[in-house]
Amino acid sequence: MKKAYRIKKNEDFQKVFRRGQSFANRQLVLYYMKKEDQSHFRIGLSVSKKIGHAVMRNQIKRYLRQAFHELEKEIHPNYDLVIIARKPTNQMEFHEIKKSLTHVLSRSKLLNKKIRT
């Protein structure tokens, strides 16, 4: 994922947590905040140590990045998004994680059109 599409600084994460809105399902929590001054969305990923060892956490982050890459054209620009993975994600395959992410994004009205998975 390109550097411009990532949230890396703690202060950026905190702004989204404090000022943004959230939506969640059993697998993922999404925090989002509109930012008028940017032309694309940015994402930050958070996967806790409670979910598993480093290999498992990195795999979940790879799955989430790939899902965002595939959904890139449908996601509204001008948003900062923070995804927090919950415990059930360590039992899920890529397509299940993508479906869960699509569900969270569509319920929060961040997708341009309804996507069926």
N, C-alpha and C positions, 0 to 999 in steps of 0.2 A: 504494500500500500504506500502511496506517495506520502512524503513528509507533510505536505500541505493538508492532507486529509486526516492527520492524527492529532489527538490531544495528548500531550505528554506532561505538561506542567501541572503540579498539584493545585496551583491557584486557579487554573482553568477548570479542573475537575470540581473544585469547591464552588466556583461560580455557578456551574450547571446544577450542582446539588442544592444550593441555596435559592437561586432565582428561577430555576427551571421547573417544569412539570414532570410527573412521572406516570408510568403505567407498568404493570407487571402481570406475568402469568406464573405458572408453577416453576418454570425453568429459568426465566430471564426477568431482570428489572431494567427498564429503560427510563433514563432521565433525559429530557430534551429541553433546549432553550433556543429561541429564535435569535439570530444575530444578523442584522441587516447589512453590516459592513463586509460580509464575505460572500463570495459567489458560489460556494460549494459547501457541502456538509463536512463536518469533522467528527471523527469517532474516537472515543476512549474506551478501553476494555479493562475490566477488573475481574479477576478470577482469584478467589481466596484460597489460602492454603488448606482450608477445611475441605475443599473439593477433591484434593488429591495431591500426589507428588508432582514434581516439576514437569515431567513428561506429559502427564495428563492435563495440567493447566495450560501448557504450551499448545497441546493438540486442540483444546477447546478454543483458544485464541486464534489458532490457524483456521479452524472451522468458521468462526465468526467473521474473520477478515474475508475469507472466501465468499461467504454468504453476502456480505456487504458488497463485495466486488461484483457479484452476479446481479444484485438488486440496485446497483449504482444509478442506473438510468431512471428508475422509478421513485427514488427517494427525493423528497423536496430539498432544494438547496437552502442555504442560509440558516442551517441549524447546527448546533453542537449536540452530539448524542453521546451519552455514556451508558454502556451496557455492563450490567453486573450479572455474572453467571451464578446460578443457584446450584445446590447439591445434585439435583437430577441430571444435570448436563453431563456428568461424568459417565453416565450409562447410555448416552445418546450417540447416534451416528450423525454424519454431516447433514443428511437430508432432514432428519428430525430437528436438528438445531436450526436449519434454514427455515423450516416450517414454523417453528416457535418464534423466530425473529420476525418473520413476515407477519405473523399474528399480532405481535406486540406493535410493530410499526403501523399496521393497518388500523388497529384499534385506536392508536394515538393520532390517526389521520396524517401520517407523514409520508404515505405512499401516494403517488400520482394516480394510480389506478388499482383496482382490485386484482390481486394475483392469486391464481389457484396453484397449489403445489401438489 
